[in-house]
């Protein structure tokens, strides 16, 4: 019997790193410069443009781990760029990064095939950015296609993780501070991650009683992700895990 929750847990690190790697890349910087947007304006406009031309609170509801003021300032700063163009540019950066980092990966086509099946079966409830990005057309070439699909599934986990954190009675900032995080930037302690996300200091010191809640939130996220991975049989689940590990090694 396939343990889909275990597959979700095994896949999360590679999907998190490879699905978000382009966001801090030279390709993302290039499209930001072309659009004339500084700071995180292109990040929020490009990533969250799939939500449409909405108020910043709608964006904040989908990116719960950023402080509200930071989201509003950058979303408003990007309004000169139409959302459809912003998504197009952001997808372009995603594809270019994937071609550069995974262009030599022989397993990219098979990885994309498996990821596409997982994404197609996933429920959109609680993950609006996943729903939006799943509707964005996929490129034909395997490295870019696999990278966009990892981005799509990263958005699924991100949305469900926010649900899990809130369900355990934690604030997004508390959850961030409670442990180190493996990110596209590498391993970051909680305070460093909070600083990167622009949460204002000083930071509260979460009590030890919250550590259990944080661990339960992570386990709940894996459990919420499991139905999407249930589309794969045991051999395919093992193959996906292997391919993600290989892709991570190739991408560096």
Backbone as a ProteinNet text record, in pm:
[ID]
protein_1_A
[PRIMARY]
XXXXXXXXXXXXXXXXXXXXXXXXXXXXXXXXXXXXXXXXXXXXXXXXXXXXXXXXXXXXXXXXXXXXXXXXXXXXXXXXXXXXXXXXXXXXXXXXXXXXXXXXXXXXXXXXXXXXXXXXXXXXXXXXXXXXXXXXXXXXXXXXXXXXXXXXXXXXXXXXXXXXXXXXXXXXXXXXXXXXXXXXXXXXXXXXXXXXXXXXXXXXXXXXXXXXXXXXXXXXXXXXXXXXXXXXXXXXXXXXXXXXXXXXXXXX
[TERTIARY]
84.7	0	88.1	53.4	132.6	106.2	212.4	201	218.2	108.1	113.7	162	134.7	183.5	336.1	393.2	538.5	598.3	529.4	576.9	575.1	468.6	460.2	572.5	601.6	709.6	845.4	865.4	993.2	1015.5	907.1	918.8	932.9	897.8	881.6	1009.6	1123.1	1246	1288.2	1287.5	1328.1	1230	1101	1001.5	1012.3	1036.8	1052	1170.1	1282.8	1403.5	1398.2	1362.1	1363.2	1241.7	1131.1	1012.8	1018.4	1107	1119.2	1253.4	1344.2	1478	1481.5	1391.7	1394	1357	1286.7	1240	1353.9	1469	1584	1699.2	1665.8	1765.2	1796.1	1899.4	1932.8	1824.1	1754.6	1643.9	1529.6	1498.9	1394.3	1437	1563.4	1615.1	1603.9	1632.2	1626.4	1484.4	1383.5	1246.4	1198.7	1247.5	1213.7	1267.2	1390.1	1449.3	1376.7	1338.5	1263.2	1128.8	1067.2	936.9	948.8	1069.8	1090.1	1038.4	1040.1	990.9	1106.9	1117.8	1226.6	1178.7	1275.9	1243.2	1160.5	1059.5	974.8	849.9	842.1	721.8	698.1	805.1	790	757.8	816.5	790.3	641.4	581.9	440.7	351	387.6	305.5	309.8	430.8	445.8	390.1	423.5	378	227.7	175.5	36.1	-56.1	-1.2	-84.4	-191.1	-171.9	-274.5	-405.1	-400.2	-522.3	-605.8	-545.6	-615	-580.1	-648.7	-626.1	-709.2	-652	-726.2	-664.6	-734.5	-680.2	-567.3	-475.8	-359.5	-398.8	-514.1	-556.5	-585.2	-630.5	-652.5	-518.4	-418.4	-284.4	-232.4	-248.6	-200.6	-266.1	-392	-460	-395.4	-327	-264	-116.3	-55.6	87.1	96.9	40.2	19.4	146.8	259.7	382.4	456.5	401.1	456.1	370.6	431.7	352.6	266.1	150.4	51.2	104.3	175.4	225	323.2	406.4	504.8	435.2	333.3	257.9	191.2	122.7	50.9	145.6	256.6	350.2	402.4	437.9	495.9	391.1	273.8	166.4	125.6	111.4	75	185.7	311.9	424.2	430	366.1	369	249.7	157.3	32.3	49.7	164.5	187.2	199.1	224.4	239.3	111.1	42	-80.6	-53.4	-148.9	-123.9	-95.9	-162.9	-137.6	4.7	55.6	193.5	290.8	257.7	344.2	357.1	246.9	250.7	331.4	313.2	389.1	539.3	579.9	722.2	775.5	696.2	740.6	755.2	661.6	672.3	794.2	822.4	941.1	1068.4	1073.9	1190.6	1199.8	1087	1082.4	1136.7	1092.1	1134.9	1283.9	1330	1470.9	1561.3	1521.1	1599.2	1600.7	1486.5	1479.6	1566.8	1567.4	1651.9	1800.2	1835.5	1975.8	2019.1	1935.8	1977	1946.6	1844.8	1805.4	1818.5	1883.1	1895.7	1968.9	2057.6	2134.2	2072.4	1955.6	1893.7	1811	1857	1790.2	1651.7	1628.1	1500	1393.4	1419.6	1325.7	1188.4	1185.4	1056.8	971.3	1032.9	959.1	917.4	1004.7	969.8	848.6	849.5	736.4	608.1	618.4	500.4	438.1	520.7	468.7	413	485	438.9	307.4	292.7	169.5	49.8	68.5	-40.3	-76.7	22.5	-3.2	-78.7	-31.8	-95.7	-239.4	-261.9	-395.2	-498	-455.5	-547.9	-569.1	-486.3	-491.3	-615.5	-666	-779.3	-728.5	-803.7	-758	-796.2	-886.9	-933.9	-817.2	-810.2	-705.8	-575.9	-569.6	-444.4	-472	-509.7	-548.1	-435	-311.4	-201.8	-174.2	-191.6	-181.8	-286.6	-410.6	-518.3	-486.6	-436	-403.5	-290.4	-184	-67.4	-92.9	-177.9	-210	-277.6	-345.8	-415.2	-323.1	-200.5	-105.8	-52.8	-56.4	-8.7	135.4	162.3	295.5	377.6	508.2	594.3	613.2	659.7	675.6	804.1	911.7	1040.2	1045.8	1107.7	1102.4	1162.6	1281.9	1338	1248.4	1195.9	1108.2	974.8	923.9	794.7	803.8	909.7	927.2	941.9	1013.7	1034.3	904	823.8	695.7	605.8	607.4	523.5	571.3	701.2	749.8	707.1	707.4	656.2	507.2	431	287.2	263.7	337.2	318.3	376	475.1	524.8	415.1	338.2	227.7	117.7	99	1	43.5	167.2	213	211.4	250.9	251.2	113.1	12.8	-123	-172.5	-146.5	-192	-113.8	12	90.2	35	-5.9	-67.8	-194.1	-274	-394.7	-356.8	-253.5	-212.4	-159.5	-81.4	-26.9	-140	-235.8	-347.6	-433.1	-448	-527.8	-466.3	-333.2	-264.4	-254.3	-320.3	-323.5	-199.1	-116.7	4.9	-18.6	53.9	58.1	166	158.4	265.1	403.3	414.5	544.8	593.8	507.3	548.1	599.8	527.4	568.2	705.2	728.6	855.4	971.1	946.7	1053.1	1089.4	1003.2	1019.9	1124.8	1168.6	1269.4	1341.5	1449.9	1522.7	1442.3	1471.2	1395.4	1490.4	1459.5	1534	1465.1	1536.6	1478.6	1567.3	1521.1	1609.5	1739.6	1740.3	1861.2	1950.9	1905.8	1979.2	1909.3	1975.4	1917.4	1922	1807.3	1798.9	1734.4	1798.6	1733.4	1605.9	1516.8	1387.4	1396.7	1483.2	1494.1	1545.6	1639.4	1690.8	1581.4	1498.9	1388.9	1287	1255	1161.3	1214.7	1343.7	1407.1	1398.9	1424.4	1417.3	1275.6	1175.8	1036	989.1	1077.9	1051.7	954.9	953.3	877.3	953	884.6	953.7	1005.2	1122.3	1181.9	1141.8	1154.9	1208	1105.9	1156.4	1069.7	1034.1	911.1	873.3	948.1	966.2	1029.7	919.1	892.5	784.7	817.8	721.7	742.9	755.5	811.1	832	702.3	592.4	465	423.6	481.7	446.1	525.5	635.3	716.9	637.5	557.3	474.6	371.9	315.2	217.5	282.3	406.8	478	504.6	544.2	567.9	437.9	329	200	155.5	185	149.3	223.2	349.2	426.7	369.3	335.9	277.3	141.1	63.6	-67.5	-52.7	47.7	71.3	98.8	183.5	210.5	80.7	-2.5	-127.7	-222.7	-226.5	-312	-261.8	-130.3	-71.4	-91.2	-112	-113.9	-214.3	-337.9	-432.7	-383.5	-306.7	-255.8	-158	-74.2	25.7	-33.7	-157.4	-220.8	-247.9	-237.8	-256.4	-144.2	-30.6	84.8	82.7	122.5	134.8	270.4	297.2	418.2	545.2	551.9	670.6	686.9	576.5	582.5	620.2	572.4	608.4	758.2	813.2	957.2	1034.7	984.2	1050	1049.8	937.1	929.2	1029.7	1036	1130.4	1273.5	1305.3	1440	1469.5	1374.7	1394.4	1411.9	1336.8	1351.8	1490.1	1538.8	1673.2	1778.8	1761.4	1856.1	1850.7	1730.5	1715	1782.7	1767.3	1830	1981.5	2034.6	2179.4	2229.7	2154.3	2194.6	2187.6	2081.2	2062.5	2165.7	2215.4	2318	2262.7
-120	0	125	221.4	343.4	436.2	486.5	585.8	723.4	782.2	909	1023.2	1013.3	1116.8	1112.3	993.4	980.5	1034.1	1012.1	1066.8	1218.8	1276	1422.2	1477.1	1408.1	1452.8	1440.7	1332.8	1310.4	1408.7	1455.8	1544.1	1691.2	1728.4	1870.9	1952.4	1896.4	1975.7	2011.2	1912.3	1938.8	2030.6	2008	2093.6	2236.1	2248.9	2381.6	2457.4	2387.8	2454.4	2479.3	2377.2	2391.2	2467.4	2457.7	2531.7	2679.1	2715.5	2856.5	2917	2836.5	2885.6	3003.5	3003.9	3111.9	3247.2	3245.9	3371.1	3461.4	3402.7	3481	3472	3451.3	3425.8	3550.1	3538.3	3646.4	3660.8	3550.8	3559.1	3644	3626.4	3708.3	3854.4	3877.5	4014.8	4080	4003.2	4057.8	4100.4	4016.6	4055.1	4171	4178.5	4292.2	4421.6	4416.6	4535.3	4573.5	4474.5	4502.6	4567.6	4523.8	4578.7	4712.8	4747.1	4872	4867.7	4748.5	4733	4699.1	4771.7	4751.1	4671.5	4625.5	4554.6	4431.2	4408.8	4290.2	4317.6	4432.4	4462.9	4359.8	4320.1	4220	4083.3	4052.5	3925.2	3909.5	4008.5	3997.5	4006.7	4095.6	4113.4	3988.6	3933	3816.4	3690	3667.8	3546.8	3549.5	3664.5	3672.9	3732.6	3766.2	3820.5	3723.9	3593.9	3495.2	3516.5	3595.5	3625	3732.9	3805.5	3913.3	4049.5	4149.2	4286.8	4308.5	4276.8	4270.9	4365.1	4383	4459.7	4381.3	4454.4	4391	4291.7	4311.2	4215.1	4078.1	4074	3946.3	3876	3953.6	3898	3847.4	3926.9	3886.7	3756.8	3738.9	3615.9	3493.3	3512.4	3400.6	3385.2	3489.2	3483.9	3518.1	3433.2	3462.1	3484.5	3438.7	3446.1	3578.9	3671.4	3806.6	3902.8	4004.1	4103.1	4185.5	4225.8	4292.3	4419.6	4501.7	4628	4607.8	4506.2	4477	4431.8	4349.6	4303.9	4421.8	4504.9	4617.6	4713.9	4747.4	4843.4	4793.8	4665.9	4613.7	4583.8	4539.4	4516.8	4648.7	4751.6	4882.3	4937.6	4911.7	4960.7	4896.3	4780.9	4711.1	4734.7	4818.8	4832.8	4888.5	4947.9	4997.4	4883.3	4763	4646	4562.9	4546.4	4465.1	4324	4268.9	4138.8	4028.4	4030.8	3924.4	3931.7	4052.9	4069	4028.8	4060	4023.7	3872.4	3800.9	3654.6	3599.4	3656.4	3613.1	3629.2	3743.1	3767.3	3673.5	3652.1	3566	3422	3376.4	3243	3233.7	3340.4	3343.6	3324.6	3392.2	3377.6	3234.9	3177.1	3038.6	2943.7	2961	2873	2888.9	3013.2	3037.8	2978.2	2992.1	2934.6	2781.8	2722.7	2578	2527.9	2599.4	2557.9	2567.5	2668.8	2685.2	2581.1	2554.1	2465.9	2318.6	2289.6	2149.7	2108.8	2191	2161.7	2032.5	1990.7	1867.3	1747.5	1765.4	1658.2	1568	1445.2	1352.4	1309.8	1321.1	1276.9	1383.9	1500.5	1612.9	1580	1512.9	1484.2	1390.5	1287.2	1194.9	1264	1346.3	1420.5	1508.9	1578.9	1665.2	1583.9	1467	1380.7	1341.4	1300.8	1260.3	1379.8	1490.8	1610	1662.2	1654.6	1702.8	1620.4	1491.2	1406.7	1443.4	1468.7	1507.6	1639.9	1737.4	1869.3	1861.4	1779.4	1770.7	1714.5	1626.6	1561.3	1639	1739.1	1808.2	1895.3	1904.7	1990.6	2133.5	2231.7	2370.5	2440.1	2382.8	2449	2481.6	2606.9	2650.2	2688.8	2681.7	2710	2792	2919.4	2999.9	3022.4	3037.2	3057	2929.7	2815.6	2689.3	2685	2719.6	2717.2	2809.4	2929.3	3025.3	2978.4	2926.4	2884.5	2754.8	2669.3	2547	2579.6	2693.4	2733.9	2800.9	2832.8	2896	2789.6	2814.9	2713.5	2671.3	2542.8	2487.9	2498	2518.6	2518.1	2375.7	2363.6	2231.6	2161.5	2236.6	2172.8	2123.3	2007.4	1935.8	2012	2073.1	2141.8	2255	2335.6	2446	2394.1	2290.2	2233	2175.9	2099.5	2041.4	2150.6	2257.2	2365.7	2437.5	2465	2531	2441.5	2312.6	2222.2	2213.2	2220.5	2224.6	2354	2462.4	2589	2576	2513.3	2493.5	2414.2	2304.9	2221.7	2287.8	2371.7	2450.6	2544.4	2601.2	2688.4	2608.5	2484.2	2400.3	2377.9	2338.4	2314.2	2443.1	2553.6	2679.7	2718	2703	2735.3	2642.8	2513.8	2418	2430.7	2471.7	2491.3	2608.3	2714	2826.1	2780.4	2697.8	2641.9	2561.7	2478.1	2392.5	2474.6	2576	2663	2730	2785.3	2851.9	2752.4	2632	2529.4	2488.4	2498.2	2464.1	2582.3	2692.5	2807	2893.1	2877.4	2957	3075.3	3183.6	3290.1	3255.2	3310.2	3284	3321.2	3431.6	3470.9	3371.2	3325.7	3224.8	3099	3053.3	2933	2952.3	3070.1	3099.5	3099.8	3150.1	3164.9	3034.1	2935.3	2817	2717.8	2727.3	2632.4	2687.3	2619.8	2657.2	2614.4	2679.6	2654.9	2627.9	2524.6	2500.1	2577.5	2672	2762.4	2766.6	2832.5	2850.5	2922.4	2993.9	3062.5	2973.5	2852	2762.9	2752.7	2688.8	2672.1	2804.4	2848.9	2977.5	2959.7	3006.9	3006.2	3089.5	3061.6	3128.9	3280.1	3337.1	3482.7	3540	3470.7	3516.7	3512.9	3408.7	3399.8	3511.3	3537.5	3645.4	3779.5	3799.3	3923.6	3934	3822.2	3819.9	3850.6	3803.9	3828.8	3968	4044.2	4184.5	4198.9	4098.5	4117.6	4215.8	4313.6	4412.4	4350.7	4392.2	4347.4	4443.4	4401.7	4274.3	4162	4038.9	3924	3862.4	3816.2	3746.2	3613.1	3566.9	3437.2	3334.3	3246.8	3149.3	3054	3027.9	2936.5	2792.7	2707.2	2566.3	2493.5	2541.8	2475.1	2488.3	2587.7	2607.7	2518.3	2461.9	2375.4	2253.6	2198.2	2084	2121.2	2241	2287.7	2303.6	2351.8	2369.4	2233.9	2135.4	2001.1	1940.4	1963.2	1910.6	1979.1	2107.4	2179.7	2122.8	2086.2	2027.5	1891.9	1810.6	1679.5	1694.2	1792.2	1816.2	1859.9	1941.4	1982.8	1861.9	1770.5	1647.7	1569.3	1565.5	1490.1	1554.9	1687.4	1758.3	1744	1727.8	1709.1	1567.3	1473	1331.4	1296.9	1349.8	1310	1339.7	1447.1	1479.5	1372.7	1323.3	1223.2	1082.4	1065.7	933.4	886.2	974.5	935.8	844.3	844.4	763.6	629.1	524.8	395.5	388.5	275.8	264.9	285.6	224.5	238.2	381.1	443.3	581.9	678.5	653.3	737.5	731.2	610.8	594.9	660.3	646.8	707.8	859.9	916.3	1061.6	1110.5	1042.7	1081.8	1075.9	971.1	957.5	1068.5	1095.2	1198	1336.6	1364.4	1493.5	1506.1	1396.6	1399	1420.6	1355.1	1371	1513.4	1566.8	1703.5	1803.5	1780.7	1870	1865.1	1745.4	1730.6	1799.5	1786.6	1850.2	2002.6	2052	2197.1	2261	2183.6	2235.4	2324
0	0	0	-84.3	-97.5	20.8	80.6	187.4	123.8	81.2	9.3	97.9	226.8	318.2	325.5	326.2	327.2	198	86.4	-41.3	-37.5	16	27.6	113.2	223.4	312.2	244.1	168.5	101.9	-12.1	-73.3	-189.5	-153.4	-31	-0.5	-10.8	29	28.4	-113.6	-202.5	-340.4	-411.2	-391.8	-454.4	-400.2	-270.2	-211.7	-268.9	-282.6	-331.5	-481.6	-559.3	-704.5	-757	-685.9	-728.9	-695.9	-603.5	-566.7	-600.9	-657.4	-685.1	-780.3	-878.7	-977	-916.9	-802.9	-744	-698.2	-669.3	-623.4	-723.9	-849.8	-952.5	-1035	-1115.8	-1209.1	-1315.1	-1345.1	-1440.4	-1384.7	-1256.1	-1193.7	-1186.8	-1157.6	-1153.7	-1290.6	-1395.3	-1531.3	-1569.3	-1537.3	-1573.1	-1486.7	-1363.9	-1277.8	-1337.1	-1386.6	-1447.4	-1576.2	-1655.2	-1778.5	-1747.9	-1639.1	-1601.1	-1528.9	-1486.8	-1414	-1271.6	-1212.4	-1075.7	-982.8	-874.9	-780	-659.6	-579.6	-456	-481.7	-396.4	-411	-493.3	-556.7	-634.1	-743.6	-815	-920.6	-861.4	-747.2	-681.6	-651.8	-586.3	-550.4	-674	-766.1	-886.2	-974.1	-988.9	-1073.9	-1011.1	-884.7	-817	-792.8	-752.1	-708.8	-814.1	-930.4	-1037.1	-1084.3	-1058.3	-1096.3	-1019.8	-912.7	-836.7	-904.4	-998	-1066.4	-1007.6	-1056.8	-1010	-884.2	-769.4	-643.5	-540.9	-431.9	-320	-254.1	-191.2	-128.2	-19.5	44.6	147.2	87.1	-38	-104.3	-125.7	-165.7	-182.7	-49	55.7	188.4	233.7	199.1	239.4	176.3	63.9	-6.1	27.4	83.3	121.7	270	350.8	492.6	571.5	519.4	598	582.7	505.8	496.1	577.9	639.8	713.1	618.6	667.9	583.9	519.9	596.3	542.6	428.8	441	336.7	208.3	222.9	106.6	37	113.3	53.3	-17	46.6	-12.8	-146.7	-153.1	-276.5	-383	-341.7	-439	-504.8	-423.7	-478.3	-567.3	-531.1	-610.1	-748.1	-763.1	-891.3	-979.7	-939.3	-1014	-1155.2	-1184.8	-1320.6	-1421.3	-1372.5	-1459.7	-1455.4	-1568.5	-1569	-1518.2	-1446.1	-1383	-1484.2	-1599.7	-1696.6	-1750	-1769.2	-1814.6	-1705	-1580.4	-1468.2	-1457.5	-1470.9	-1464.7	-1581.8	-1698.1	-1816	-1793.6	-1739.1	-1713.5	-1605.3	-1502.7	-1392.6	-1440.3	-1522	-1579.5	-1670.6	-1742.2	-1828.5	-1746.3	-1631.3	-1543	-1490.8	-1454.8	-1407.5	-1513.9	-1636	-1745.2	-1774	-1778	-1808.9	-1701	-1575.8	-1465.8	-1479.1	-1509.5	-1524.3	-1637.1	-1748	-1860.3	-1825.7	-1748.9	-1711.5	-1610	-1511.3	-1402.4	-1428	-1508.4	-1532.2	-1678.2	-1758.7	-1901.2	-1930.7	-1838.9	-1860.4	-1788.6	-1728.9	-1650.8	-1741.2	-1760.4	-1851.2	-1802.5	-1673.6	-1619	-1615.1	-1676.1	-1665	-1723.9	-1836.8	-1900.3	-1813.7	-1759.1	-1673.4	-1543.4	-1490	-1368.7	-1395.1	-1507.3	-1541.7	-1556.9	-1617.2	-1636.6	-1503.2	-1408.7	-1278.1	-1200.6	-1203	-1131	-1187.4	-1317.9	-1380	-1335.1	-1319.5	-1269.9	-1126.8	-1043.4	-904.6	-901	-978	-978.6	-1029.8	-1130.6	-1190.1	-1093.3	-1002.6	-910	-780.3	-755.7	-626.4	-613.3	-491.1	-458.3	-439.7	-489.5	-482.7	-352.2	-273.6	-152.2	-59.5	-16.3	75.4	8.6	-124.2	-194.9	-320.9	-305.1	-422.2	-521.9	-474.4	-568.5	-648.2	-586.6	-659.8	-769.7	-736	-834.9	-951.3	-918.8	-1024	-1112.8	-1051.7	-1130.4	-1205.6	-1154.9	-1228.6	-1360.8	-1367.2	-1489.7	-1591.1	-1551.2	-1643.7	-1739	-1870.3	-1966.5	-1939.1	-1961.6	-1940.2	-2068.3	-2056	-2174.1	-2225.7	-2348.5	-2408.7	-2367	-2344.6	-2315.9	-2172.4	-2154	-2025.9	-1908.3	-1919.2	-1801.9	-1751.9	-1844.2	-1805.4	-1753.1	-1815.2	-1774	-1633.2	-1606.9	-1473.4	-1368.8	-1402.2	-1306.2	-1275.1	-1377.4	-1350.5	-1266.1	-1291.1	-1212.6	-1068	-1044.8	-907	-839	-913.5	-860.1	-825	-913.4	-890.5	-762	-743.9	-624.8	-500.6	-516.9	-403.3	-353.2	-446.5	-406.4	-337.1	-378.9	-309.9	-166.1	-145	-9.2	73	12.7	85.6	135.4	50.7	92.6	202.1	187.9	288.2	418	408.4	530.2	611	543.7	614.9	686.9	621.4	684.3	808.1	796.2	907.5	1024.4	995.2	1100.6	1178	1107.4	1173.6	1250.8	1196.4	1263.9	1396.7	1407.9	1533	1628.2	1595.8	1685.5	1683	1580.5	1567.2	1474.9	1497.1	1398.4	1296.1	1175.2	1078.3	1131	1203.6	1257.1	1361.1	1449.7	1548	1479.5	1378.5	1306.7	1242.1	1189.7	1124.3	1222.8	1341.2	1440.6	1508.9	1501.6	1584.6	1536.5	1411.6	1365.2	1243.4	1208.1	1087.6	965.2	851.8	730.3	615.1	538.1	414.9	303.9	246.7	148.4	24.9	-82.9	-198.6	-163.9	-52.3	-7	77.2	106.5	194.8	328.9	423.7	556.8	632	681.9	750.5	887.1	994.4	1126	1122	1216	1216.9	1216.3	1298.7	1303.3	1172.1	1108.9	979.8	873.8	878.3	783.6	807.2	932.6	965	916.9	932.9	887.3	734.9	666.7	520.3	472.4	546.9	511.2	554	615.4	653	770.3	860.2	983.4	1072.6	1131.7	1215.6	1345.4	1385.2	1511.1	1622.6	1749.7	1800	1785.6	1781.7	1763.8	1898.9	1913.3	2037.1	2046.8	2167.7	2190.3	2214.9	2116.4	2135.3	2250.2	2335.7	2447.9	2401.7	2487.2	2449.3	2416.9	2470.8	2443.8	2296.8	2227.3	2087.5	1992.3	2041.6	1956.2	1909.4	1999	1961.5	1856.1	1870.3	1772.2	1635	1633.9	1506.4	1440.7	1519.7	1465.7	1412.9	1484.8	1439.2	1310.6	1297.5	1175.4	1054.6	1074.2	963.8	924.3	1024.8	997.5	930.6	974.2	914.4	769.3	740.2	601.7	513.8	562.2	486.9	464.3	567.9	557.2	455.8	455.1	360.1	216.2	201.2	68.4	15.9	105.2	67.3	-42.7	-41.2	-146	-287.5	-305	-438.2	-486	-395.3	-432	-441.9	-396	-400.2	-542	-640.2	-780	-828.3	-757	-795.4	-723.3	-793.5	-726.2	-655.2	-592.1	-510.1	-592.4	-709.6	-794.2	-843.4	-880.2	-928.9	-817.4	-696.6	-582.8	-556.8	-559.6	-539.8	-653.4	-775.8	-891.1	-879.5	-837.3	-821.5	-718	-604.9	-500.6	-552.6	-626.4	-683.1	-783.4	-870.8	-973	-911.4	-806	-738.3	-676.2	-617.1	-561.7	-668	-782.5	-893.3	-948.5	-961.9	-1012.7	-919.2	-791.3	-694.4	-704.8	-725.3	-739.4	-866	-976.6	-1102.8	-1090.2	-1028.4	-1017.4	-925.8	-827.8	-739	-628.5
[MASK]
++++++++++++++++++++++++++++++++++++++++++++++++++++++++++++++++++++++++++++++++++++++++++++++++++++++++++++++++++++++++++++++++++++++++++++++++++++++++++++++++++++++++++++++++++++++++++++++++++++++++++++++++++++++++++++++++++++++++++++++++++++++++++++

